[in-house]
Amino acid sequence: MREILPALHRWYAAGEVFGLATVVDISRSAPRGPGAAMAVGPDDEVVGSVSGGCVEGAVFELAKDVVETGEARLETFGYSDDDAFAVGLTCGGEITLLVRRVSAADDPALGDVAASVAAHEPVAVATTLDGPAPRGAALAVWPDRTAGTLGAEGLDAAVTDDARGELAQGATGRRHYGPEGERRRDDVAVFLHSFAPPPRMLVFGAIDFAAAVARIGVFLGYRVTVCDARPVFATPRRFPEGVEVVVEWPHRYLERTETDARTVVCVLTHDPKFDVPLLDVALRAPAAYIGAMGSRRTHDDRTARLRDAGLGPDALGRLRSPIGLDLGARTPEEVAVSVAAEIVALRWAGSGVPLTETGGAIHETRS
């Protein structure tokens, strides 16, 4: 959804009406997770994807129908090999979509939601899937305010509390309530979609490898900052558009920078006077990934220095060094791919081995 919001905002601001299909539930090896979205706008323009191409044709027609009727639909697509021409997923999974009409009249808060997402401000959107509340009703929830309603004051209050909790975790998924928000009932199904600010990637060392890592970080959806103490290297023109470039001693910058459980730290300074003080700070702070470039000899020397600085086995065990997966990478771009592969593998507990050498479901099994 985050990827297509600029287009939705453009249509919305122009007073257009469009159809929006959102993945609200999946099972087994579904191609895209909850929150993936596709929209059909003016002149049949399509943005986004809900299945990677398997059912987009059917969803296109469904979205057009919903725009015409104004009635939100909940549709499930699964695998079918009975008919070669049947619409379904080739991966064997199943996805459930909420398809609804969107316009300024249908969803008055969408403009504010899109503006918050663009400004990296946290916001969640709750939509009803079934039950006594109208299907497709939307409630936007910010940390300090709300907009819209799901049809009942008690339901709005309960969903607002849950949405703020989910927003803090960056979680998205289906929740169930009673008609007035009762916690232990399942009359009303609500889809909570969190738009937490994008995770941060902090790249230290403004070298050619950093430019490639920054580029792939942007591609993966991170908000990327490159930091180096040397102003001759830390110049914005050396890095992709949208990457923040900071001239400061790396450890001092990290000391004053807030990190969390989604933050990625890539230490490419390759110089003990930079990377040892930096890693001393990084390994004491929350982060999803901390990787450092260098040879095995550099790693051994660096580890000894960090141990002398008071870091114990648990902290040192968080360090991914030498950085990246073993892909045989040589060029900066290839090394960036190996680093990105390690980050993704760590995030999803992937093995890092070729899929041809594994068995079972490719994606995590979900009920």
Salt bridges, closest charged atoms under 4 A:
ASP25 OD2 - ARG174 NH2 3.63
ASP44 OD2 - LYS64 NZ 3.67
GLU45 OE2 - ARG10 NH2 3.53
ASP65 OD2 - ARG73 NH1 3.08
GLU75 OE2 - ARG73 NH2 2.89
ASP106 OD2 - ARG101 NE 3.18
ASP107 OD2 - ARG100 NH2 3.30
ASP144 OD1 - ARG145 NH1 3.46
ASP162 OD2 - ARG183 NH1 2.54
GLU166 OE2 - ARG175 NH2 2.04
GLU182 OE2 - ARG185 NH1 3.85
ASP187 OD1 - ARG185 NE 2.96
ASP208 OD1 - ARG238 NH2 3.37
ASP228 OD2 - ARG230 NH2 2.78
GLU244 OE1 - ARG200 NH2 3.57
GLU248 OE1 - ARG256 NH2 2.58
ASP271 OD2 - LYS273 NZ 2.59
ASP275 OD2 - ARG302 NH1 3.14
ASP280 OD1 - ARG284 NH2 2.84
ASP301 OD2 - ARG305 NE 2.84
GLU342 OE2 - ARG320 NE 3.25
GLU364 OE1 - ARG366 NH2 3.76
